[in-house]
Structures are given as structure tokens and as C-alpha cells.
Amino acid sequence: MIYFIADTHFNHENIIKYCNRPFKNTDEMNKYIVKKWNSIVKETDTVYHLGDVGFGSFKEVKKLVGSLNGRKILLRGNHDFKIGISAWKEIGFLEVYKKKIILDNLLLTHAPSEEVGEKQVNVFGHIHDKPLDEKFDKKNHICVSCDVIHYIPVSISKIESIARNL
């Protein structure tokens, strides 16, 4: 199975306030996200993380990513450019991308994209629980920021189902 998630922001204290996340601290948030991820993702599944993985030391982030089930692929977000591709691979991502990934009719990006093809759906993060800007067509944009997906990666079948009903 293939899954999507964005904006885990592990160890990011301010994200709790910024997005009104229901956690006392980052330790509680980190454990909750790991638990929810692992409740659905199996070791043989693939998860596309669409950016903003987390903060903290290399060792801390590696430990958190290592505790997540599945084969993990990263599309770097605005907070993920502090370290390079090889470091992200050492942390535990099999593949690392910069700007976009095209997966059949899905355009995977960190932030919403205006470059969505006629028969494409843009799957993105970055905006967390904020509304999609009016310049984007809601009919072909699906947000997978963990703030709007209850911290549980979304399956490709669910994305395809949502896309059919947009």
C-alpha cells in the first residue's frame, strides 16, 4: 500500500501553538504521531512524506524516522533543506526529492501547486490546517498535512476516492 503525509514537525515546540495541536509538549506529540503512523503503515508499505519532517539533532530525527514503519520517501519541505540528500538517506529515507514527484495522475508537492495538469490532482502539505488560497482550485488539490488528516497517513486509495469526488 502507498500512503501520504506531510508536516510531522517532530520536536518542533512552536508548531503545537501555531497549529493548535492538542499536545502538552513535543514528546507527547512525537509519540502520538509515531503511534498513529505505525497503527496503519506496515513494513512493506511505502509512505511519501511531503516535507517538514522535524527538528532536533541528526541523531534525534534519525531515531524518530527509524521508529516509523514502511519504506519512506521524502519530498523535502521548506524546513528540510538544512541538511542534504545523503543525510536524509542516512536518517532513513530511501529516496529524497527536491520539488515534486509525479505518481501516475498525482502531482506530489510540499506546498500547493499552480502547475497541476488537466487530469492531475495535487497532493500537498505546508498549509497545515489553514484554508487553501483562493488562487488554487479545490477540485484538484488535496492537503495531507497531519493537522488535517488526524496524524494518520492517508492511503492512495483514499486519495483516489477523494479525487474522483472532487
DSSP file (Angstrom, degrees, kcal/mol; ACC not computed):
  #  RESIDUE AA STRUCTURE BP1 BP2  ACC     N-H-->O    O-->H-N    N-H-->O    O-->H-N    TCO  KAPPA ALPHA  PHI   PSI    X-CA   Y-CA   Z-CA
    1    1 A M              0   0    0      0, 0.0    45,-2.6     0, 0.0     2,-0.4   0.000 360.0 360.0 360.0 151.1    0.0    0.0    0.0
    2    2 A I  E     -a   46   0A   0     43,-0.2   154,-2.5    45,-0.0   155,-0.3  -0.925 360.0-175.8-113.3 136.9    1.1    3.6   -0.6
    3    3 A Y  E     -aB  47 155A   0     43,-2.7    45,-2.9    -2,-0.4     2,-0.3  -0.860  11.4-150.5-129.6 163.9    0.4    6.4    1.9
    4    4 A F  E     +aB  48 154A   0    150,-1.9   150,-2.7    -2,-0.3     2,-0.3  -0.990  21.2 154.0-136.2 143.3    0.9   10.1    2.1
    5    5 A I  E     -a   49   0A   0     43,-1.9    45,-3.2    -2,-0.3     2,-0.3  -0.966  13.0-171.6-159.1 156.8    1.6   12.5    5.0
    6    6 A A  B     +e  145   0B   0    138,-1.6   140,-2.5    -2,-0.3   141,-0.2  -0.974  56.7  28.7-146.2 160.0    3.2   15.9    5.5
    7    7 A D        +     0   0    0     44,-3.0    45,-0.2    -2,-0.3    46,-0.2   0.855  50.7 155.7  63.3  44.2    4.3   18.3    8.2
    8    8 A T        -     0   0    0     43,-0.3    45,-0.2    44,-0.3     4,-0.2   0.889  26.1-168.6 -65.0 -37.0    5.0   15.9   11.1
    9    9 A H    >   -     0   0    0     43,-2.3     3,-1.9    42,-0.1    45,-0.3   0.873  10.1-159.1  51.2  44.5    7.3   18.6   12.5
   10   10 A F  B 3  S+f   54   0C   0     43,-2.6    45,-3.4     1,-0.3    -1,-0.1  -0.228  71.9   9.2 -51.6 142.3    8.8   16.2   15.1
   11   11 A N  T 3  S+     0   0    0     15,-0.3     2,-1.0    43,-0.2    -1,-0.3   0.584  90.5 135.4  62.5  14.3   10.4   18.1   18.0
   12   12 A H    X>  -     0   0    0     -3,-1.9     3,-0.8     1,-0.2     4,-0.6  -0.775  32.2-175.7 -98.5  97.0    9.0   21.4   16.9
   13   13 A E  H >> S+     0   0    0     -2,-1.0     3,-1.2     1,-0.2     4,-0.7   0.891  79.5  54.8 -57.7 -45.2    7.6   23.1   20.0
   14   14 A N  H 3> S+     0   0    0      1,-0.3     4,-3.1     2,-0.2     3,-0.3   0.744  94.1  68.3 -67.1 -23.0    6.2   26.1   18.2
   15   15 A I  H <> S+     0   0    0     -3,-0.8     4,-2.3     1,-0.2     6,-0.5   0.812  91.9  62.2 -66.7 -27.2    4.1   24.0   15.8
   16   16 A I  H <<>S+     0   0    0     -3,-1.2     5,-1.7    -4,-0.6    -1,-0.2   0.923 113.9  33.5 -62.2 -43.7    1.9   23.0   18.8
   17   17 A K  H ><5S+     0   0    0     -4,-0.7     3,-0.9    -3,-0.3    -2,-0.2   0.923 116.5  55.6 -75.1 -46.5    0.9   26.6   19.3
   18   18 A Y  H 3<5S+     0   0    0     -4,-3.1    -2,-0.2     1,-0.3    -3,-0.2   0.872 123.0  25.8 -56.4 -41.7    0.9   27.6   15.6
   19   19 A C  T 3<5S-     0   0    0     -4,-2.3    -1,-0.3    -5,-0.2    -2,-0.2   0.272 105.6-119.3-107.6   9.5   -1.5   24.8   14.6
   20   20 A N  T < 5 -     0   0    0     -3,-0.9    -3,-0.2    -4,-0.2    -4,-0.2   0.907  43.5-173.5  53.0  44.2   -3.2   24.4   18.0
   21   21 A R      < -     0   0    0     -5,-1.7     2,-1.8    -6,-0.5    -1,-0.2  -0.472  30.5-120.0 -70.0 141.6   -2.1   20.8   18.2
   22   22 A P  S    S+     0   0    0      0, 0.0     2,-0.3     0, 0.0    -1,-0.1  -0.210  74.2 110.2 -82.6  49.8   -3.6   19.0   21.1
   23   23 A F        -     0   0    0     -2,-1.8     3,-0.1    -7,-0.1    -2,-0.1  -0.931  62.5-144.5-126.8 148.5   -0.4   18.1   22.9
   24   24 A K  S    S-     0   0    0     -2,-0.3     2,-0.3     1,-0.2    -1,-0.1   0.827  84.2 -13.4 -74.4 -33.6    1.3   19.3   26.1
   25   25 A N  S  > S-     0   0    0      1,-0.1     4,-2.1    -9,-0.0    -1,-0.2  -0.935  75.8 -89.1-159.8 175.6    4.8   19.0   24.6
   26   26 A T  H  > S+     0   0    0     -2,-0.3     4,-3.5     1,-0.2   -15,-0.3   0.835 119.0  59.7 -68.5 -32.1    6.8   17.6   21.7
   27   27 A D  H  > S+     0   0    0      2,-0.2     4,-2.2     1,-0.2    -1,-0.2   0.940 109.0  43.8 -61.1 -45.9    7.5   14.3   23.4
   28   28 A E  H  > S+     0   0    0      2,-0.2     4,-2.1     1,-0.2    -2,-0.2   0.919 116.0  48.5 -63.2 -44.2    3.7   13.7   23.6
   29   29 A M  H  X S+     0   0    0     -4,-2.1     4,-2.6     2,-0.2     5,-0.2   0.939 111.0  49.6 -62.2 -48.4    3.3   14.8   20.0
   30   30 A N  H  X S+     0   0    0     -4,-3.5     4,-2.5     1,-0.2     5,-0.2   0.931 112.3  47.3 -57.2 -48.4    6.1   12.7   18.7
   31   31 A K  H  X S+     0   0    0     -4,-2.2     4,-2.5    -5,-0.2    -1,-0.2   0.891 112.2  50.5 -61.6 -40.8    4.9    9.6   20.4
   32   32 A Y  H  X S+     0   0    0     -4,-2.1     4,-2.7     2,-0.2     5,-0.2   0.927 111.1  47.1 -64.8 -46.2    1.3   10.2   19.2
   33   33 A I  H  X S+     0   0    0     -4,-2.6     4,-2.8     2,-0.2     5,-0.2   0.926 113.5  48.5 -63.4 -44.3    2.3   10.7   15.6
   34   34 A V  H  X S+     0   0    0     -4,-2.5     4,-2.8    -5,-0.2    35,-0.2   0.925 112.5  49.2 -60.0 -44.9    4.6    7.5   15.6
   35   35 A K  H  X S+     0   0    0     -4,-2.5     4,-1.2    -5,-0.2    -2,-0.2   0.936 113.7  44.9 -61.2 -47.8    1.7    5.5   17.2
   36   36 A K  H  X S+     0   0    0     -4,-2.7     4,-0.6     2,-0.2     3,-0.3   0.921 114.3  49.4 -63.9 -44.7   -0.8    6.7   14.6
   37   37 A W  H >X S+     0   0    0     -4,-2.8     4,-2.7     1,-0.2     3,-1.4   0.959 113.9  45.0 -56.6 -53.6    1.6    6.1   11.7
   38   38 A N  H 3< S+     0   0    0     -4,-2.8    -1,-0.2     1,-0.3    -2,-0.2   0.649 100.4  69.7 -71.2 -15.0    2.5    2.6   12.9
   39   39 A S  H 3< S+     0   0    0     -4,-1.2    -1,-0.3    -3,-0.3    -2,-0.2   0.721 119.2  17.3 -72.3 -20.0   -1.1    1.7   13.5
   40   40 A I  H << S+     0   0    0     -3,-1.4     2,-0.4    -4,-0.6    -2,-0.2   0.697 109.3  79.6-120.6 -34.5   -1.8    1.8    9.8
   41   41 A V     <  -     0   0    0     -4,-2.7     2,-0.2    -5,-0.2    28,-0.2  -0.673  61.0-158.1 -87.6 127.9    1.5    1.5    7.9
   42   42 A K    >   -     0   0    0     -2,-0.4     3,-1.6    27,-0.1    29,-0.2  -0.582  33.5-103.8 -96.3 164.7    3.1   -1.9    7.6
   43   43 A E  T 3  S+     0   0    0      1,-0.3    -1,-0.1    -2,-0.2    -2,-0.0   0.796 121.5  51.6 -59.0 -30.1    6.9   -2.5    7.0
   44   44 A T  T 3  S+     0   0    0     26,-0.1    -1,-0.3     2,-0.1     2,-0.1   0.536  92.6  97.1 -86.8  -6.5    6.2   -3.4    3.3
   45   45 A D    <   -     0   0    0     -3,-1.6    26,-3.4   -43,-0.0     2,-0.4  -0.357  69.5-131.1 -78.7 161.8    4.2   -0.2    2.7
   46   46 A T  E     -ac   2  71A   0    -45,-2.6   -43,-2.7    24,-0.2     2,-0.5  -0.960  17.4-164.4-115.4 132.2    5.6    2.9    1.1
   47   47 A V  E     -ac   3  72A   0     24,-2.9    26,-2.9    -2,-0.4     2,-0.8  -0.971   9.3-153.1-119.4 124.4    5.0    6.4    2.6
   48   48 A Y  E     -ac   4  73A   0    -45,-2.9   -43,-1.9    -2,-0.5     2,-0.7  -0.862  11.4-159.4 -91.9 111.8    5.6    9.6    0.8
   49   49 A H  E     -ac   5  74A   0     24,-3.3    26,-2.8    -2,-0.8   -43,-0.2  -0.852   4.0-155.6 -93.8 116.2    6.4   12.2    3.3
   50   50 A L        -     0   0    0    -45,-3.2    75,-0.2    -2,-0.7   -44,-0.1  -0.074  51.6 -71.6 -92.6  36.2    5.7   15.6    1.6
   51   51 A G  S    S+     0   0    0     -2,-0.2   -44,-3.0   -46,-0.2   -43,-0.3   0.028  96.0  76.0 105.4 159.6    8.0   17.6    3.7
   52   52 A D        +     0   0    0    -45,-0.2   -43,-2.3   -46,-0.2   -44,-0.3   0.979  48.0 171.5  62.8  64.3    8.8   19.3    7.1
   53   53 A V        -     0   0    0      1,-0.2   -43,-2.6   -45,-0.2     2,-0.3   0.970  45.9 -69.1 -67.1 -58.7    9.8   16.1    8.9
   54   54 A G  B     -f   10   0C   0    -45,-0.3    -1,-0.2   -46,-0.1     2,-0.2  -0.995  34.7-105.2 176.5 177.2   11.2   17.5   12.1
   55   55 A F        +     0   0    0    -45,-3.4     2,-0.2    -2,-0.3   -43,-0.1  -0.619  60.2  68.9-117.5 174.3   13.7   19.4   14.1
   56   56 A G  S    S-     0   0    0     -2,-0.2    -2,-0.1     4,-0.1   -46,-0.0  -0.541  85.0 -25.7 108.6-174.9   16.4   18.5   16.6
   57   57 A S     >  -     0   0    0     -2,-0.2     4,-2.6     1,-0.1     5,-0.3  -0.246  60.4-109.3 -71.1 161.3   19.7   16.8   16.2
   58   58 A F  H  > S+     0   0    0      1,-0.2     4,-2.7     2,-0.2     5,-0.2   0.920 121.7  51.2 -52.4 -46.7   20.6   14.4   13.4
   59   59 A K  H  > S+     0   0    0      1,-0.2     4,-2.1     2,-0.2    -1,-0.2   0.888 109.7  48.8 -62.1 -42.3   20.5   11.6   16.0
   60   60 A E  H  > S+     0   0    0      2,-0.2     4,-2.1     1,-0.2    -1,-0.2   0.929 114.1  44.8 -64.9 -46.0   17.1   12.6   17.3
   61   61 A V  H  X S+     0   0    0     -4,-2.6     4,-2.9     1,-0.2     5,-0.3   0.905 112.1  52.6 -67.2 -40.4   15.5   12.8   13.9
   62   62 A K  H  X S+     0   0    0     -4,-2.7     4,-2.4    -5,-0.3    -1,-0.2   0.903 109.2  50.0 -60.9 -41.4   17.1    9.5   12.8
   63   63 A K  H  X S+     0   0    0     -4,-2.1     4,-1.0    -5,-0.2    -1,-0.2   0.922 113.1  45.9 -63.5 -44.4   15.7    7.8   15.8
   64   64 A L  H >< S+     0   0    0     -4,-2.1     3,-0.8     2,-0.2     4,-0.4   0.946 115.1  45.4 -64.3 -49.0   12.2    9.1   15.2
   65   65 A V  H >< S+     0   0    0     -4,-2.9     3,-1.4     1,-0.3    -1,-0.2   0.888 110.4  56.0 -63.0 -38.1   12.2    8.3   11.5
   66   66 A G  H 3< S+     0   0    0     -4,-2.4    -1,-0.3    -5,-0.3    -2,-0.2   0.734 101.1  58.2 -65.4 -22.3   13.7    4.9   12.3
   67   67 A S  T << S+     0   0    0     -4,-1.0     2,-0.4    -3,-0.8    -1,-0.3   0.522  88.5  94.3 -84.9  -5.0   10.7    4.2   14.6
   68   68 A L  S <  S-     0   0    0     -3,-1.4     4,-0.1    -4,-0.4   -33,-0.1  -0.747  76.1-125.5 -91.8 131.1    8.2    4.7   11.7
   69   69 A N        +     0   0    0     -2,-0.4   -26,-0.2   -35,-0.2   -27,-0.1  -0.253  63.8  35.0 -66.9 158.1    7.1    1.7    9.7
   70   70 A G  S    S-     0   0    0    -29,-0.1     2,-0.6   -24,-0.1   -24,-0.2  -0.066  95.0 -57.4  96.2 170.5    7.3    1.4    6.0
   71   71 A R  E     -c   46   0A   0    -26,-3.4   -24,-2.9   -29,-0.2     2,-0.4  -0.843  60.8-148.2 -89.1 118.9    9.6    2.4    3.2
   72   72 A K  E     -cd  47  93A   0     -2,-0.6    22,-2.7    20,-0.5    23,-0.8  -0.790  18.1-173.9-105.1 131.4    9.9    6.2    3.4
   73   73 A I  E     -cd  48  95A   0    -26,-2.9   -24,-3.3    -2,-0.4     2,-0.5  -0.980  14.6-149.7-120.8 131.2   10.3    8.6    0.6
   74   74 A L  E     -cd  49  96A   0     21,-2.6    23,-3.0    -2,-0.4     2,-0.6  -0.878  17.8-170.8-110.5 130.7   10.9   12.3    1.3
   75   75 A L  E     - d   0  97A   0    -26,-2.8    23,-0.2    -2,-0.5    26,-0.1  -0.969  42.5-120.8-107.4 109.1    9.9   15.3   -0.8
   76   76 A R        -     0   0    0     21,-2.8    34,-0.2    -2,-0.6     2,-0.1  -0.193  26.8-156.2 -61.8 137.3   11.7   18.0    1.1
   77   77 A G    >   -     0   0    0     33,-0.1     3,-2.0    32,-0.1     4,-0.3  -0.406  41.4 -83.1 -98.7-179.1    9.7   20.9    2.6
   78   78 A N  T 3  S+     0   0    0      1,-0.3     3,-0.4     2,-0.2    -2,-0.1   0.750 130.6  48.6 -61.1 -24.7   10.9   24.3    3.4
   79   79 A H  T 3  S+     0   0    0      1,-0.2     3,-0.4     2,-0.1    -1,-0.3   0.447 100.8  67.8 -91.8  -0.2   12.2   23.1    6.8
   80   80 A D  S X  S+     0   0    0     -3,-2.0     3,-0.6     1,-0.2    -1,-0.2   0.357  74.5  82.8-102.6   5.3   14.1   20.2    5.3
   81   81 A F  T 3   +     0   0    0     -3,-0.4    -1,-0.2    -4,-0.3    -2,-0.1   0.404  64.6  87.9 -92.7   4.0   16.8   21.9    3.3
   82   82 A K  T 3  S+     0   0    0     -3,-0.4     2,-0.3     2,-0.1    -1,-0.2   0.764  95.8  38.4 -72.9 -23.2   19.2   22.4    6.3
   83   83 A I  S <  S-     0   0    0     -3,-0.6     2,-0.0     1,-0.1     0, 0.0  -0.896  91.2-110.4-124.6 158.9   20.7   19.0    5.6
   84   84 A G     >  -     0   0    0     -2,-0.3     4,-2.0     1,-0.1     5,-0.2  -0.155  31.1 -97.0 -86.0 176.9   21.5   17.4    2.2
   85   85 A I  H  > S+     0   0    0      1,-0.2     4,-2.2     2,-0.2     5,-0.2   0.894 121.0  53.4 -59.5 -44.8   20.0   14.4    0.4
   86   86 A S  H  > S+     0   0    0      1,-0.2     4,-2.0     2,-0.2    -1,-0.2   0.871 108.1  51.4 -63.5 -35.4   22.7   12.0    1.6
   87   87 A A  H  > S+     0   0    0      2,-0.2     4,-2.0     1,-0.2    -1,-0.2   0.910 108.5  50.9 -66.6 -41.8   22.0   12.9    5.2
   88   88 A W  H  X>S+     0   0    0     -4,-2.0     5,-2.0     1,-0.2     4,-1.2   0.879 109.8  51.0 -63.1 -36.4   18.2   12.3    4.8
   89   89 A K  H  <5S+     0   0    0     -4,-2.2     3,-0.3     1,-0.2    -1,-0.2   0.900 108.8  50.3 -66.7 -39.1   19.0    8.9    3.3
   90   90 A E  H  <5S+     0   0    0     -4,-2.0    -2,-0.2     1,-0.2    -1,-0.2   0.842 105.4  58.3 -65.7 -32.1   21.2    8.2    6.3
   91   91 A I  H  <5S-     0   0    0     -4,-2.0    -1,-0.2    -5,-0.1    -2,-0.2   0.801 134.0 -84.6 -67.2 -29.7   18.3    9.2    8.5
   92   92 A G  T  <5S+     0   0    0     -4,-1.2   -20,-0.5     1,-0.3     2,-0.5   0.523  84.6 128.2 138.2   9.1   16.1    6.6    6.9
   93   93 A F  E   < -d   72   0A   0     -5,-2.0    -1,-0.3     1,-0.1   -20,-0.2  -0.814  42.1-156.0 -94.9 131.6   14.5    7.8    3.6
   94   94 A L  E    S+     0   0A   0    -22,-2.7     2,-0.3    -2,-0.5   -21,-0.2   0.873  81.8  17.3 -71.6 -37.8   15.1    5.5    0.6
   95   95 A E  E     -d   73   0A   0    -23,-0.8   -21,-2.6    -7,-0.1     2,-0.4  -0.968  67.6-161.7-134.4 149.8   14.6    8.4   -1.9
   96   96 A V  E     -d   74   0A   0     -2,-0.3     2,-0.3   -23,-0.2   -21,-0.2  -0.996   8.8-172.1-137.1 129.3   14.7   12.1   -1.4
   97   97 A Y  E     -d   75   0A   0    -23,-3.0   -21,-2.8    -2,-0.4     4,-0.1  -0.833  16.0-152.3-122.0 158.9   13.3   14.7   -3.8
   98   98 A K  S    S-     0   0    0     -2,-0.3    -1,-0.1     2,-0.2     3,-0.1   0.907  79.9  -0.9 -95.2 -53.1   13.5   18.5   -4.0
   99   99 A K  S    S-     0   0    0      1,-0.4    11,-0.5    10,-0.1     2,-0.3   0.815 115.2 -11.7-116.4 -44.7   10.5   20.0   -5.8
  100  100 A K  E     -G  109   0D   0      9,-0.1     2,-0.4    10,-0.1    -1,-0.4  -0.990  40.4-149.5-158.7 161.1    7.9   17.4   -6.9
  101  101 A I  E     -G  108   0D   0      7,-1.9     7,-3.3    -2,-0.3     2,-0.6  -0.997  14.3-149.7-134.1 134.1    7.1   13.8   -7.6
  102  102 A I  E     +G  107   0D   0     -2,-0.4     2,-0.5     5,-0.2     5,-0.2  -0.935  16.5 177.9-107.6 122.6    4.7   12.7  -10.3
  103  103 A L  E >   -G  106   0D   0      3,-2.7     3,-2.4    -2,-0.6     2,-0.3  -0.890  62.7 -65.0-126.8  95.8    3.0    9.4   -9.4
  104  104 A D  T 3  S-     0   0    0     -2,-0.5    -1,-0.0     1,-0.3    16,-0.0  -0.448 121.3 -12.6  56.2-118.4    0.5    8.5  -12.2
  105  105 A N  T 3  S+     0   0    0     -2,-0.3    16,-2.2    -3,-0.1     2,-0.5   0.303 118.4  99.8 -94.4  11.0   -2.1   11.3  -12.1
  106  106 A L  E <   -Gh 103 121D   0     -3,-2.4    -3,-2.7    14,-0.2     2,-0.7  -0.841  56.5-158.8-101.5 131.5   -0.9   12.6   -8.7
  107  107 A L  E     -Gh 102 122D   0     14,-2.9    16,-2.2    -2,-0.5     2,-0.5  -0.931  15.0-158.6-104.6 109.0    1.4   15.7   -8.5
  108  108 A L  E     +Gh 101 123D   0     -7,-3.3    -7,-1.9    -2,-0.7     2,-0.3  -0.793  23.9 154.5 -94.0 125.7    3.1   15.5   -5.1
  109  109 A T  E     -G  100   0D   0     14,-2.2    16,-0.3    -2,-0.5    -9,-0.1  -0.923  48.6-125.0-140.8 164.9    4.5   18.8   -3.8
  110  110 A H  S    S+     0   0    0    -11,-0.5    15,-2.9    -2,-0.3    -1,-0.1   0.957  98.8  27.4 -76.0 -52.5    5.3   20.3   -0.4
  111  111 A A  S    S-     0   0    0     13,-0.2    15,-0.2    15,-0.1    -1,-0.1  -0.671 108.7 -76.6-103.1 160.7    3.1   23.4   -0.9
  112  112 A P        -     0   0    0      0, 0.0     2,-0.4     0, 0.0    -1,-0.1  -0.262  53.4-141.5 -55.4 143.5    0.0   23.7   -3.1
  113  113 A S        -     0   0    0     -6,-0.1     3,-0.3     1,-0.1     9,-0.1  -0.870  24.0-160.9-116.1 143.2    1.0   24.0   -6.7
  114  114 A E  S    S+     0   0    0     -2,-0.4     2,-0.3     1,-0.2    -1,-0.1   0.479  84.5  80.4 -90.2  -5.2   -0.4   26.1   -9.6
  115  115 A E        +     0   0    0     -8,-0.0     2,-0.5     2,-0.0    -1,-0.2  -0.190  59.5 143.3 -97.3  41.7    1.2   23.7  -12.1
  116  116 A V        -     0   0    0     -2,-0.3     6,-0.0    -3,-0.3   -10,-0.0  -0.711  46.8-128.7 -86.6 125.2   -1.4   21.0  -11.9
  117  117 A G    >   -     0   0    0     -2,-0.5     3,-1.6     1,-0.1   -10,-0.1  -0.141  29.9 -95.8 -67.2 167.9   -2.1   19.3  -15.2
  118  118 A E  T 3  S+     0   0    0      1,-0.3    -1,-0.1     3,-0.0    -2,-0.1   0.850 124.2  28.7 -55.5 -41.0   -5.6   18.9  -16.6
  119  119 A K  T 3  S+     0   0    0      2,-0.0    -1,-0.3   -13,-0.0     2,-0.2   0.102 104.1 104.4-110.0  22.2   -6.1   15.4  -15.3
  120  120 A Q    <   -     0   0    0     -3,-1.6     2,-0.4   -14,-0.1   -14,-0.2  -0.666  55.1-149.9-102.6 157.8   -3.8   15.7  -12.3
  121  121 A V  E     -h  106   0D   0    -16,-2.2   -14,-2.9    -2,-0.2     2,-0.6  -0.997  17.2-136.4-122.7 131.3   -4.5   16.0   -8.6
  122  122 A N  E     -hi 107 141D   0     18,-3.2    20,-3.2    -2,-0.4     2,-0.5  -0.791  15.9-167.3 -90.4 118.4   -2.0   17.9   -6.4
  123  123 A V  E     +hi 108 142D   0    -16,-2.2   -14,-2.2    -2,-0.6     2,-0.3  -0.934  28.7 147.7-104.3 125.6   -1.3   16.2   -3.1
  124  124 A F  E     - i   0 143D   0     18,-2.3    20,-3.5    -2,-0.5    21,-0.2  -0.842  33.5-162.8-149.4 176.0    0.5   18.6   -0.8
  125  125 A G        +     0   0    0    -15,-2.9     2,-1.9   -16,-0.3    20,-0.1  -0.224  51.1  97.9-132.0-133.1    1.2   19.8    2.7
  126  126 A H  S    S+     0   0    0    -75,-0.2   -15,-0.1     1,-0.2   -16,-0.1  -0.160  77.8  71.5  74.7 -41.9    2.7   23.0    4.1
  127  127 A I  S >  S-     0   0    0     -2,-1.9     3,-2.5     1,-0.2    -1,-0.2   0.528  75.9-169.3 -87.3  -3.2   -0.5   24.9    4.9
  128  128 A H  T 3   -     0   0    0      1,-0.3    17,-0.3     0, 0.0    -1,-0.2  -0.302  68.9 -17.2  54.5-121.9   -1.3   22.7    7.9
  129  129 A D  T 3  S+     0   0    0     18,-0.1    -1,-0.3    -2,-0.1    -2,-0.0   0.220 108.7 114.1-100.5  13.8   -4.9   23.5    9.0
  130  130 A K  S <  S-     0   0    0     -3,-2.5    -3,-0.1     1,-0.1     3,-0.1  -0.533  75.7 -96.5 -83.6 152.0   -5.1   26.8    7.1
  131  131 A P        -     0   0    0      0, 0.0     2,-0.2     0, 0.0    -1,-0.1  -0.321  42.5 -99.5 -67.9 150.9   -7.6   27.2    4.2
  132  132 A L        -     0   0    0      1,-0.1     6,-0.1     9,-0.1     9,-0.0  -0.508  45.7-103.7 -68.3 132.2   -6.4   26.7    0.7
  133  133 A D    >   -     0   0    0     -2,-0.2     3,-2.0     1,-0.1    -1,-0.1  -0.256  27.4-118.2 -57.5 144.4   -5.7   30.1   -1.0
  134  134 A E  T 3  S+     0   0    0      1,-0.3    -1,-0.1    -3,-0.1     4,-0.1   0.689 108.2  72.4 -60.9 -20.5   -8.5   31.0   -3.5
  135  135 A K  T 3  S+     0   0    0      2,-0.1     2,-0.3     0, 0.0    -1,-0.3   0.663  88.5  76.7 -71.6 -12.5   -6.0   31.0   -6.4
  136  136 A F  S <  S-     0   0    0     -3,-2.0     2,-0.7     2,-0.0   -22,-0.1  -0.778  87.2-120.7 -99.9 143.1   -6.0   27.2   -6.2
  137  137 A D    >   -     0   0    0     -2,-0.3     3,-1.7     1,-0.2    -2,-0.1  -0.718  13.9-154.2 -82.4 116.1   -8.8   25.0   -7.5
  138  138 A K  G >  S+     0   0    0     -2,-0.7     3,-0.8     1,-0.3    -1,-0.2   0.696  88.4  72.2 -63.4 -17.8  -10.1   22.9   -4.6
  139  139 A K  G 3  S+     0   0    0      1,-0.2    -1,-0.3     3,-0.0    27,-0.2   0.704 108.9  28.6 -72.5 -19.3  -11.3   20.3   -7.1
  140  140 A N  G <  S+     0   0    0     -3,-1.7   -18,-3.2   -19,-0.1     2,-0.4   0.035 104.5  84.9-132.6  30.2   -7.7   19.2   -7.8
  141  141 A H  E <   -i  122   0D   0     -3,-0.8     2,-0.4   -20,-0.2   -18,-0.2  -0.995  47.1-177.6-133.4 128.7   -5.9   19.9   -4.5
  142  142 A I  E     -i  123   0D   0    -20,-3.2   -18,-2.3    -2,-0.4     2,-0.4  -0.984  16.3-146.2-128.6 121.9   -5.7   17.6   -1.5
  143  143 A C  E     +i  124   0D   0     -2,-0.4   -18,-0.2   -20,-0.2   -20,-0.1  -0.727  17.1 178.5 -89.5 130.4   -3.9   18.5    1.7
  144  144 A V        +     0   0    0    -20,-3.5  -138,-1.6    -2,-0.4   -19,-0.2  -0.002  27.2 144.2-118.9  27.2   -2.2   15.8    3.7
  145  145 A S  B >>  -e    6   0B   0    -17,-0.3     3,-2.2   -21,-0.2     4,-0.9  -0.461  60.9-122.3 -60.1 136.6   -0.8   17.9    6.4
  146  146 A C  T 34>S+     0   0    0   -140,-2.5     5,-2.0     1,-0.3     4,-0.2   0.749 108.6  69.4 -60.6 -20.1   -1.0   15.8    9.5
  147  147 A D  T 345S+     0   0    0      1,-0.2    -1,-0.3  -141,-0.2     3,-0.2   0.776 108.1  35.2 -66.0 -25.9   -3.1   18.6   11.2
  148  148 A V  T <45S+     0   0    0     -3,-2.2    -1,-0.2     1,-0.1    -2,-0.2   0.501 115.9  53.1-106.7  -5.7   -6.0   17.8    8.8
  149  149 A I  T ><5S-     0   0    0     -4,-0.9     3,-1.6    -3,-0.2    -2,-0.2   0.112 112.3-109.3-114.6  20.0   -5.6   14.0    8.5
  150  150 A H  T 3 5 -     0   0    0      1,-0.3    -3,-0.2    -4,-0.2    -4,-0.1   0.785  65.9 -69.7  58.8  30.3   -5.6   13.3   12.2
  151  151 A Y  T 3 <S+     0   0    0     -5,-2.0    -1,-0.3     1,-0.2  -114,-0.1   0.668 107.6 119.5  66.5  18.5   -1.9   12.4   12.2
  152  152 A I  S <  S-     0   0    0     -3,-1.6    -1,-0.2    -6,-0.2  -115,-0.1  -0.966  70.7-113.3-116.8 123.0   -2.6    9.2   10.3
  153  153 A P        -     0   0    0      0, 0.0     2,-0.4     0, 0.0  -148,-0.2  -0.216  32.2-126.5 -53.1 143.2   -1.0    8.7    6.8
  154  154 A V  E     -B    4   0A   0   -150,-2.7  -150,-1.9   -10,-0.1     2,-0.1  -0.795  20.2-124.6 -98.7 132.7   -3.7    8.7    4.0
  155  155 A S  E  >  -B    3   0A   0     -2,-0.4     4,-2.2  -152,-0.2  -152,-0.2  -0.335  16.8-119.9 -74.6 155.9   -3.8    5.7    1.6
  156  156 A I  H  > S+     0   0    0   -154,-2.5     4,-2.8     1,-0.2     5,-0.2   0.846 114.9  57.8 -63.1 -33.8   -3.5    6.2   -2.1
  157  157 A S  H  > S+     0   0    0   -155,-0.3     4,-2.0     2,-0.2    -1,-0.2   0.883 107.0  47.6 -65.6 -36.5   -7.0    4.5   -2.5
  158  158 A K  H  > S+     0   0    0      2,-0.2     4,-2.7     1,-0.2    -2,-0.2   0.910 111.8  50.1 -68.3 -41.6   -8.5    7.2   -0.2
  159  159 A I  H  X S+     0   0    0     -4,-2.2     4,-2.8     1,-0.2    -2,-0.2   0.933 111.8  48.1 -60.8 -45.6   -6.7    9.9   -2.2
  160  160 A E  H  X S+     0   0    0     -4,-2.8     4,-2.1     1,-0.2    -1,-0.2   0.878 111.5  50.5 -63.5 -37.1   -8.1    8.4   -5.4
  161  161 A S  H  X S+     0   0    0     -4,-2.0     4,-1.2     2,-0.2    -2,-0.2   0.916 112.0  46.3 -66.0 -43.7  -11.5    8.2   -3.9
  162  162 A I  H  < S+     0   0    0     -4,-2.7     4,-0.5     1,-0.2     3,-0.4   0.923 111.5  53.0 -62.6 -44.0  -11.4   11.9   -2.8
  163  163 A A  H >< S+     0   0    0     -4,-2.8     3,-0.9     1,-0.2    -2,-0.2   0.878 106.2  52.8 -60.5 -39.4  -10.1   12.9   -6.3
  164  164 A R  H 3< S+     0   0    0     -4,-2.1    -1,-0.2     1,-0.2    -2,-0.2   0.830 112.4  45.7 -64.9 -30.4  -13.0   11.1   -8.0
  165  165 A N  T 3<        0   0    0     -4,-1.2    -1,-0.2    -3,-0.4    -2,-0.2   0.381 360.0 360.0 -96.5   3.5  -15.5   13.0   -5.9
  166  166 A L    <         0   0    0     -3,-0.9    -1,-0.2    -4,-0.5    -2,-0.1   0.497 360.0 360.0 -75.3 360.0  -13.9   16.5   -6.2
